[in-house]
């Protein structure tokens, strides 16, 4: 089972740290498992070809990212 609450909490931490260092966050890289879980939860948006977003940022599936360690980019 994938716990999206952990993913979201970790993403918030990464985003906050990026902002603290003066970075402009434009996307969120996540593992393919997280991307698929968000896509399943938002199947209507996917069906309408809307970009998949989390926390107001476009999601990018990246196999180099651990499931519970999203990376703000």
C-alpha positions in Angstrom: 0.0 0.0 0.0 1.3 3.5 -0.9 0.8 6.2 1.7 0.3 9.4 -0.2 0.2 11.3 3.1 3.9 10.5 3.6 4.7 11.5 0.1 2.8 14.8 0.5 4.5 15.6 3.8 7.9 14.9 2.3 7.1 17.0 -0.7 6.1 19.9 1.5 9.4 19.6 3.3 11.4 19.6 0.0 9.4 22.5 -1.4 9.9 24.6 1.8 13.7 23.8 1.8 13.9 24.8 -1.9 12.1 28.1 -1.2 14.4 28.7 1.8 17.4 28.5 -0.5 15.8 31.0 -2.9 14.8 28.4 -5.6 11.8 28.8 -7.7 10.0 25.4 -7.6 8.4 24.6 -11.0 7.7 20.8 -10.7 7.8 17.8 -8.5 9.6 14.7 -9.4 8.2 11.5 -7.9 8.7 7.8 -8.3 6.6 6.0 -11.0 4.6 4.3 -8.2 3.6 7.7 -6.8 2.8 9.1 -10.2 0.5 6.1 -10.9 -1.2 6.4 -7.5 -2.0 10.1 -8.1 -3.1 9.3 -11.7 -5.5 6.6 -10.4 -6.9 9.0 -7.8 -7.4 11.6 -10.5 -8.5 9.5 -13.4 -11.0 12.1 -14.6 -8.2 14.6 -15.0 -6.0 12.1 -16.8 -8.9 11.2 -19.1 -9.3 14.9 -20.1 -5.5 15.1 -20.8 -5.0 17.6 -18.0 -1.5 17.7 -16.5 -1.1 15.6 -13.4 -0.5 18.0 -10.5 0.2 17.7 -6.8 0.5 20.6 -4.4 0.0 22.9 -7.3 3.0 21.6 -9.2 3.2 19.4 -12.3 4.2 15.8 -11.4 7.1 14.2 -13.3 7.6 10.4 -13.0 11.3 9.7 -12.4 12.5 6.2 -11.7 15.5 7.6 -9.9 13.3 9.0 -7.1 12.5 6.8 -4.1 8.8 6.2 -3.5 8.7 8.3 -0.4 11.3 10.9 -1.3 9.9 13.4 -3.9 12.2 16.0 -5.2 11.2 19.6 -5.8 12.6 21.0 -9.0 
